[in-house]
């Protein structure tokens, strides 16, 4: 039972690493979706025998949102913007992958320093959720395309959800639903923004957004 | 003691057989009948009867290369346990000696390749060393993770049946190490996602290019050493499942040899279904092994 939770948490970690090393945006979206579903199901798996209706409803909604709605929105944005591949990120893919390992080690160290709680469901949960936050932030920093940054945002949220699921149990229902709604709005808005960016600038490379078009024209 | 010598004899006798199995599997996937299962033995015996031709630019290093590699690998074979039973020589820390014996074999292969003075072989040597740079730390980290999981420092301790029952407790760790070791296994044995043992295309080959100038007895040594290396690294993978059986020496040994044959079939399937990676992508592939083994080692810290 506990081994299954451990296996799922390690799977979340491996998905982080896969995300850091994959260059196709399509597969990045799929990885984020799989990770979202995995993290969403986790609270139910933890309390398999005495699950209340609250957590089940929450995880049901989050699975629907992260597994179906977000990928659909992102795929649509992808089609409208007409992009396929991420450009080479800062430092390259092998570096990102090694950074993933470093971030996991950092998460381990941090969770040892910060948390002195009682017996937990899994000792891996805190390090992996920290590693997932860091991965999300790292994706936002190092990737060039706006859509990859949205995916980084989703990964960040997965980390928060994992942390909440393990440490707060059923009490975090309200918080999680609020965060989910925020994320939903954010992804929705970003989808529209990406479309507008790509129509305005012919690309969605955020590095180049600083070169304002108006100035070039007025010269 | 006699049993341990019989174990070593089985390893030395059976190792080339696995190459035959791989070739048969690949032939099956290609719809051919394929060469006989014992073809590697025929090849080695044929080469042993031939004389060697040495270029005038080569020195003693070139002649020593294959011999040193073969003897280093036979020495390594003395360290690795057989079917969960202790190896011929065992002491704490023999895992490090094992890795360095593999390193010594590689070093002399590379030296012999450089000794020919051919730029072509130098290219292969450079690639071999570059990829070893990623594969070796990954092997170290994987074995360190296993040593931490089992609390033993010798091969015979790590791969004994009792301690490898830790699958249930350390499931994720063992799983990650298994993945890392499989990548290392394919890379170190010059198998397909990294190197193609059949090709002679100058732009892509790694191991084959280094041994192009060897012939006769030397080439037989190299082929045999490659077979032993395949067996030894395969033992590390097969050893992960040894916790599941210990019913007397005979049955264990038969099951172990069957596991190795199964591993050879798996390698054959991988070779038939995957394409080789672009040479620039190979370090990325090996870094995946490095990442997996590092994560496994970190997980053991507090599990």
HADDOCK unambig.tbl for C-alpha pairs under 7 A between the chains (distance, minus, plus):
assign (segid A and resid 7 and name CA) (segid B and resid 172 and name CA) 5.70 0.50 0.50
assign (segid A and resid 10 and name CA) (segid B and resid 172 and name CA) 6.73 0.50 0.50
assign (segid A and resid 94 and name CA) (segid B and resid 284 and name CA) 5.51 0.50 0.50
assign (segid A and resid 94 and name CA) (segid B and resid 287 and name CA) 6.62 0.50 0.50
assign (segid A and resid 98 and name CA) (segid B and resid 291 and name CA) 6.42 0.50 0.50
assign (segid A and resid 101 and name CA) (segid B and resid 291 and name CA) 6.13 0.50 0.50
assign (segid A and resid 101 and name CA) (segid B and resid 295 and name CA) 6.41 0.50 0.50
assign (segid A and resid 105 and name CA) (segid B and resid 298 and name CA) 6.82 0.50 0.50
assign (segid A and resid 123 and name CA) (segid B and resid 303 and name CA) 6.97 0.50 0.50
